[in-house]
Amino acid sequence: MRLGLIVAVAAFLIVGSDVLLDQWIIGYASAQFILGTAALIAGICLGLFAIIAGLGLAVAALLRHKPAPPSPEEPPEAAQVLTPARTVG
């Protein structure tokens, strides 16, 4: 998750700084257009984060340790009986 966040923020800063500064310096784009461009870039970076996070979760699920099933020779563990706590007083 951290890697996805770092990559997404870095992509937004790299792409956004170039595109948004060019639009602002040239002066032909309105503030609404620049805000729309920033929202579009943010959406793309959010999608990039989702892809990286999804891949990380998939790899983690594949590498997760699965407990071995109990062997038939071993007796099953006895169920623990829970009793209510006593009140003091």
N, CA and C atoms as an extended XYZ file, in Angstrom:
267
Properties=species:S:1:pos:R:3:atomname:S:1:resname:S:1:resid:I:1 pbc="F F F"
N         0.828       -1.177        0.000 N   MET     1
C         0.000        0.000        0.000 CA  MET     1
C         0.881        1.254        0.000 C   MET     1
N         1.954        1.209        0.771 N   ARG     2
C         2.823        2.384        0.821 CA  ARG     2
C         3.460        2.648       -0.536 C   ARG     2
N         3.883        1.577       -1.200 N   LEU     3
C         4.512        1.743       -2.505 CA  LEU     3
C         3.528        2.346       -3.496 C   LEU     3
N         2.300        1.870       -3.483 N   GLY     4
C         1.283        2.411       -4.375 CA  GLY     4
C         1.018        3.879       -4.110 C   GLY     4
N         0.962        4.252       -2.838 N   LEU     5
C         0.737        5.648       -2.476 CA  LEU     5
C         1.900        6.524       -2.914 C   LEU     5
N         3.114        6.052       -2.684 N   ILE     6
C         4.294        6.829       -3.066 CA  ILE     6
C         4.359        7.009       -4.577 C   ILE     6
N         4.101        5.947       -5.321 N   VAL     7
C         4.139        6.030       -6.786 CA  VAL     7
C         3.037        6.950       -7.304 C   VAL     7
N         1.832        6.858       -6.730 N   ALA     8
C         0.724        7.690       -7.184 CA  ALA     8
C         0.981        9.169       -6.897 C   ALA     8
N         1.486        9.480       -5.719 N   VAL     9
C         1.780       10.881       -5.390 CA  VAL     9
C         2.921       11.404       -6.255 C   VAL     9
N         3.945       10.595       -6.461 N   ALA    10
C         5.060       11.009       -7.314 CA  ALA    10
C         4.593       11.231       -8.750 C   ALA    10
N         3.733       10.359       -9.254 N   ALA    11
C         3.210       10.526      -10.616 CA  ALA    11
C         2.386       11.805      -10.718 C   ALA    11
N         1.576       12.089       -9.691 N   PHE    12
C         0.784       13.317       -9.722 CA  PHE    12
C         1.679       14.543       -9.704 C   PHE    12
N         2.710       14.521       -8.866 N   LEU    13
C         3.603       15.679       -8.790 CA  LEU    13
C         4.395       15.874      -10.083 C   LEU    13
N         4.842       14.790      -10.667 N   ILE    14
C         5.646       14.905      -11.888 CA  ILE    14
C         4.775       15.336      -13.065 C   ILE    14
N         3.692       14.622      -13.288 N   VAL    15
C         2.827       14.930      -14.431 CA  VAL    15
C         2.072       16.234      -14.188 C   VAL    15
N         1.528       16.369      -12.977 N   GLY    16
C         0.725       17.548      -12.679 CA  GLY    16
C         1.516       18.833      -12.717 C   GLY    16
N         2.719       18.800      -12.190 N   SER    17
C         3.513       20.039      -12.184 CA  SER    17
C         3.811       20.504      -13.596 C   SER    17
N         4.134       19.590      -14.481 N   ASP    18
C         4.443       19.962      -15.865 CA  ASP    18
C         3.209       20.492      -16.586 C   ASP    18
N         2.138       19.744      -16.550 N   VAL    19
C         0.931       20.112      -17.302 CA  VAL    19
C         0.267       21.347      -16.715 C   VAL    19
N         0.093       21.363      -15.400 N   LEU    20
C        -0.621       22.475      -14.777 CA  LEU    20
C         0.176       23.771      -14.838 C   LEU    20
N         1.485       23.696      -14.655 N   LEU    21
C         2.293       24.910      -14.765 CA  LEU    21
C         2.294       25.452      -16.189 C   LEU    21
N         2.341       24.585      -17.172 N   ASP    22
C         2.264       25.043      -18.562 CA  ASP    22
C         0.935       25.754      -18.830 C   ASP    22
N        -0.155       25.193      -18.347 N   GLN    23
C        -1.452       25.832      -18.556 CA  GLN    23
C        -1.528       27.184      -17.844 C   GLN    23
N        -0.960       27.266      -16.663 N   TRP    24
C        -1.032       28.491      -15.883 CA  TRP    24
C        -0.139       29.585      -16.474 C   TRP    24
N         1.074       29.193      -16.879 N   ILE    25
C         2.017       30.172      -17.411 CA  ILE    25
C         1.544       30.721      -18.748 C   ILE    25
N         1.034       29.857      -19.615 N   ILE    26
C         0.567       30.307      -20.924 CA  ILE    26
C        -0.596       31.277      -20.764 C   ILE    26
N        -1.473       30.991      -19.821 N   GLY    27
C        -2.553       31.919      -19.518 CA  GLY    27
C        -3.794       31.776      -20.370 C   GLY    27
N        -3.833       30.848      -21.293 N   TYR    28
C        -5.009       30.687      -22.139 CA  TYR    28
C        -6.089       29.831      -21.484 C   TYR    28
N        -5.731       29.087      -20.469 N   ALA    29
C        -6.686       28.193      -19.819 CA  ALA    29
C        -7.333       28.914      -18.637 C   ALA    29
N        -8.637       28.686      -18.481 N   SER    30
C        -9.342       29.269      -17.347 CA  SER    30
C        -9.042       28.457      -16.087 C   SER    30
N        -9.389       29.029      -14.941 N   ALA    31
C        -9.168       28.326      -13.676 CA  ALA    31
C        -9.991       27.044      -13.620 C   ALA    31
N       -11.189       27.068      -14.194 N   GLN    32
C       -12.041       25.881      -14.204 CA  GLN    32
C       -11.408       24.768      -15.053 C   GLN    32
N       -10.796       25.133      -16.161 N   PHE    33
C       -10.133       24.145      -17.008 CA  PHE    33
C        -8.919       23.553      -16.300 C   PHE    33
N        -8.150       24.400      -15.604 N   ILE    34
C        -6.973       23.915      -14.878 CA  ILE    34
C        -7.413       22.990      -13.747 C   ILE    34
N        -8.485       23.343      -13.042 N   LEU    35
C        -9.005       22.483      -11.977 CA  LEU    35
C        -9.488       21.151      -12.546 C   LEU    35
N       -10.145       21.173      -13.691 N   GLY    36
C       -10.581       19.934      -14.338 CA  GLY    36
C        -9.413       19.059      -14.737 C   GLY    36
N        -8.350       19.688      -15.241 N   THR    37
C        -7.149       18.933      -15.601 CA  THR    37
C        -6.521       18.305      -14.363 C   THR    37
N        -6.476       19.061      -13.257 N   ALA    38
C        -5.919       18.516      -12.013 CA  ALA    38
C        -6.767       17.348      -11.512 C   ALA    38
N        -8.095       17.465      -11.617 N   ALA    39
C        -8.969       16.364      -11.196 CA  ALA    39
C        -8.767       15.137      -12.080 C   ALA    39
N        -8.580       15.343      -13.374 N   LEU    40
C        -8.338       14.223      -14.288 CA  LEU    40
C        -7.017       13.530      -13.961 C   LEU    40
N        -5.982       14.299      -13.719 N   ILE    41
C        -4.682       13.713      -13.368 CA  ILE    41
C        -4.784       12.973      -12.035 C   ILE    41
N        -5.513       13.554      -11.067 N   ALA    42
C        -5.688       12.894       -9.767 CA  ALA    42
C        -6.442       11.576       -9.930 C   ALA    42
N        -7.444       11.543      -10.807 N   GLY    43
C        -8.181       10.299      -11.057 CA  GLY    43
C        -7.306        9.230      -11.676 C   GLY    43
N        -6.453        9.627      -12.584 N   ILE    44
C        -5.534        8.673      -13.202 CA  ILE    44
C        -4.553        8.129      -12.161 C   ILE    44
N        -4.050        9.004      -11.295 N   CYS    45
C        -3.119        8.567      -10.251 CA  CYS    45
C        -3.823        7.683       -9.230 C   CYS    45
N        -5.093        7.953       -8.956 N   LEU    46
C        -5.858        7.087       -8.051 CA  LEU    46
C        -6.028        5.696       -8.663 C   LEU    46
N        -6.267        5.642       -9.966 N   GLY    47
C        -6.343        4.351      -10.648 CA  GLY    47
C        -5.018        3.612      -10.613 C   GLY    47
N        -3.927        4.347      -10.753 N   LEU    48
C        -2.593        3.747      -10.649 CA  LEU    48
C        -2.377        3.171       -9.260 C   LEU    48
N        -2.801        3.916       -8.232 N   PHE    49
C        -2.695        3.415       -6.862 CA  PHE    49
C        -3.517        2.142       -6.685 C   PHE    49
N        -4.733        2.116       -7.232 N   ALA    50
C        -5.596        0.940       -7.094 CA  ALA    50
C        -4.968       -0.281       -7.761 C   ALA    50
N        -4.357       -0.095       -8.902 N   ILE    51
C        -3.713       -1.217       -9.601 CA  ILE    51
C        -2.536       -1.751       -8.788 C   ILE    51
N        -1.690       -0.848       -8.288 N   ILE    52
C        -0.523       -1.289       -7.515 CA  ILE    52
C        -0.956       -1.948       -6.214 C   ILE    52
N        -1.949       -1.367       -5.523 N   ALA    53
C        -2.427       -1.955       -4.269 CA  ALA    53
C        -3.081       -3.313       -4.518 C   ALA    53
N        -3.841       -3.433       -5.602 N   GLY    54
C        -4.460       -4.717       -5.936 CA  GLY    54
C        -3.436       -5.793       -6.227 C   GLY    54
N        -2.392       -5.425       -6.954 N   LEU    55
C        -1.322       -6.394       -7.216 CA  LEU    55
C        -0.623       -6.804       -5.926 C   LEU    55
N        -0.389       -5.845       -5.041 N   GLY    56
C         0.248       -6.165       -3.770 CA  GLY    56
C        -0.607       -7.081       -2.915 C   GLY    56
N        -1.909       -6.833       -2.879 N   LEU    57
C        -2.801       -7.699       -2.110 CA  LEU    57
C        -2.888       -9.098       -2.719 C   LEU    57
N        -2.868       -9.175       -4.042 N   ALA    58
C        -2.912      -10.484       -4.698 CA  ALA    58
C        -1.647      -11.291       -4.396 C   ALA    58
N        -0.504      -10.628       -4.436 N   VAL    59
C         0.751      -11.325       -4.130 CA  VAL    59
C         0.767      -11.753       -2.663 C   VAL    59
N         0.285      -10.887       -1.779 N   ALA    60
C         0.244      -11.236       -0.360 CA  ALA    60
C        -0.682      -12.422       -0.108 C   ALA    60
N        -1.796      -12.480       -0.824 N   ALA    61
C        -2.727      -13.596       -0.653 CA  ALA    61
C        -2.109      -14.900       -1.161 C   ALA    61
N        -1.340      -14.820       -2.235 N   LEU    62
C        -0.693      -16.027       -2.763 CA  LEU    62
C         0.418      -16.530       -1.853 C   LEU    62
N         1.101      -15.628       -1.170 N   LEU    63
C         2.222      -16.014       -0.326 CA  LEU    63
C         1.822      -16.258        1.126 C   LEU    63
N         0.532      -16.159        1.438 N   ARG    64
C         0.069      -16.344        2.809 CA  ARG    64
C         0.280      -17.796        3.232 C   ARG    64
N         0.708      -17.992        4.469 N   HIS    65
C         0.941      -19.328        5.020 CA  HIS    65
C        -0.400      -19.947        5.394 C   HIS    65
N        -0.667      -21.124        4.879 N   LYS    66
C        -1.899      -21.839        5.208 CA  LYS    66
C        -1.574      -22.909        6.242 C   LYS    66
N        -2.324      -22.974        7.347 N   PRO    67
C        -2.040      -23.995        8.361 CA  PRO    67
C        -2.345      -25.395        7.822 C   PRO    67
N        -1.542      -26.357        8.269 N   ALA    68
C        -1.726      -27.747        7.838 CA  ALA    68
C        -2.958      -28.328        8.519 C   ALA    68
N        -3.724      -29.146        7.822 N   PRO    69
C        -4.895      -29.763        8.463 CA  PRO    69
C        -4.451      -30.762        9.532 C   PRO    69
N        -5.271      -30.951       10.560 N   PRO    70
C        -4.869      -31.895       11.628 CA  PRO    70
C        -4.848      -33.326       11.088 C   PRO    70
N        -3.896      -34.089       11.606 N   SER    71
C        -3.786      -35.481       11.161 CA  SER    71
C        -4.822      -36.326       11.907 C   SER    71
N        -5.264      -37.431       11.328 N   PRO    72
C        -6.282      -38.266       11.975 CA  PRO    72
C        -5.787      -38.943       13.246 C   PRO    72
N        -4.462      -39.112       13.413 N   GLU    73
C        -3.956      -39.775       14.601 CA  GLU    73
C        -4.059      -38.907       15.855 C   GLU    73
N        -4.016      -37.597       15.677 N   GLU    74
C        -4.055      -36.705       16.826 CA  GLU    74
C        -5.498      -36.521       17.297 C   GLU    74
N        -5.709      -36.597       18.624 N   PRO    75
C        -7.078      -36.355       19.108 CA  PRO    75
C        -7.432      -34.877       18.955 C   PRO    75
N        -8.682      -34.580       18.673 N   PRO    76
C        -9.071      -33.176       18.536 CA  PRO    76
C        -8.973      -32.472       19.881 C   PRO    76
N        -8.681      -31.195       19.833 N   GLU    77
C        -8.567      -30.433       21.068 CA  GLU    77
C        -9.943      -30.297       21.703 C   GLU    77
N        -9.969      -30.403       23.024 N   ALA    78
C       -11.237      -30.276       23.734 CA  ALA    78
C       -11.733      -28.838       23.654 C   ALA    78
N       -13.026      -28.709       23.514 N   ALA    79
C       -13.613      -27.374       23.451 CA  ALA    79
C       -13.531      -26.723       24.821 C   ALA    79
N       -13.173      -25.485       24.855 N   GLN    80
C       -13.087      -24.774       26.119 CA  GLN    80
C       -14.479      -24.320       26.529 C   GLN    80
N       -14.789      -24.536       27.795 N   VAL    81
C       -16.086      -24.136       28.317 CA  VAL    81
C       -15.919      -22.789       29.004 C   VAL    81
N       -16.713      -21.834       28.568 N   LEU    82
C       -16.655      -20.509       29.172 CA  LEU    82
C       -17.698      -20.405       30.271 C   LEU    82
N       -17.267      -19.971       31.437 N   THR    83
C       -18.211      -19.800       32.552 CA  THR    83
C       -18.322      -18.321       32.845 C   THR    83
N       -19.484      -17.895       33.345 N   PRO    84
C       -19.652      -16.466       33.646 CA  PRO    84
C       -18.756      -16.050       34.799 C   PRO    84
N       -18.327      -14.837       34.764 N   ALA    85
C       -17.467      -14.316       35.816 CA  ALA    85
C       -18.284      -14.099       37.098 C   ALA    85
N       -17.623      -14.296       38.200 N   ARG    86
C       -18.306      -14.096       39.492 CA  ARG    86
C       -18.289      -12.608       39.834 C   ARG    86
N       -19.348      -12.174       40.462 N   THR    87
C       -19.391      -10.782       40.903 CA  THR    87
C       -18.826      -10.684       42.312 C   THR    87
N       -18.123       -9.630       42.542 N   VAL    88
C       -17.506       -9.415       43.851 CA  VAL    88
C       -18.396       -8.444       44.609 C   VAL    88
N       -18.703       -8.792       45.823 N   GLY    89
C       -19.460       -7.799       46.567 CA  GLY    89
C       -20.347       -8.333       47.546 C   GLY    89
